[in-house]
Amino acid sequence: MALKTANFNMRIEAQKKADAEALYNALGMTLPQAVNMFISQSLLVGGLPFDVRMPRFNKETEDAIREARDIIAGKIQRKAYNSVDEFIADMEADE
């Protein structure tokens, strides 16, 4: 095994670091060991050691995302309610 002589520093959200440490500790390794394993696998396969792709959602979810983007862009008007009861009545009327 080669001697480890280089340092690697990075910034990460504190909670993500704590969660990752807990996960890797449960798997019997430290965070640095897991990072070394990730880099070794990346070098072995010549890229990321897992598939990277855009998430795909079902049609209903994609339609809802599109509608939300259109509302944000001002392309369509959003509904506004004065109370939860008014909202529920409108939802029940759509059924």
N, C-alpha and C positions, 0 to 999 in steps of 0.2 A: 504494500500500500504506500502511495506517495505521501510525503510529509505535507501537512497543511500549513502553508506559509503566507497565503494571501488573505486579506480581510475583505469582507463584503458587508456593507452597511445599507440599510434601507429603512424607510419610514412606513409605518402601518398604524391603523387605528388601534388604540389600546385594547378595545374589546375584542377585535378580530384576533389580535396576538394572543390574548388570554384564551380565547376559544380554541385557537389552533394548538396552543401548548397543551391544553387539556385533552384535545383529540389525539394528538401524537403521543402524549404520555400514556393514554389508555391503550395505544398500539405498541407501547414499549420503546418509544424513541423520543428524542428531544426535537425541538423545533429546528435547530441547526442540522441535525441528522436528516430530518425530513426534507429540508431545503437541498442538502447535498444529494439526496436520493432523487429529487425532482430534476436537478441539473444533470446528474449522471444519466437518467432516463432520457432527458432531452437530447443529450449528446449521442446516446445510443441509437435513438430513432431518427435523429436529424431534424427535430422540431419539437413541438409541444407533445408531451407523452399522453395526450388525450385529444379527443375530437373537439374542435371549437367551431360553433355555428350559432347563428341567430336563433333565438327561441321561436318555436312555432306554437301557435295557439289554435284552439278550435275556432270555427267561423264566428260563433257568438262572441267570443272574447275579442277576436280581431275586429269585429264590427263595433264593439263597445270602445275599444282603443281608438279606432278611427273617429267615432262620434265625439269622444272626449277631446281629441286633437282639433276637430272642427269647431267645437265649442270654444276652446282656448283661442283659436285663430279668429273667432268672430264670424265664421262662415254660417253657423246656425245659432239660433237663440236657445238659451237654456231655460228650463222651467224653474220658477222660483216659488217657494211655498212659505206661508206665514206661520205654519205650525206642523208638527209631526202628524197630527190628525188629518190635515189637509193633504199631506204627502201620501199617507196610507190610503185615503179615499181615492186619490188619483191612481195609485197603483192597483187598487182593487177594481177600478173602473176599466183599466186596460186588460183585465183578465178575461 
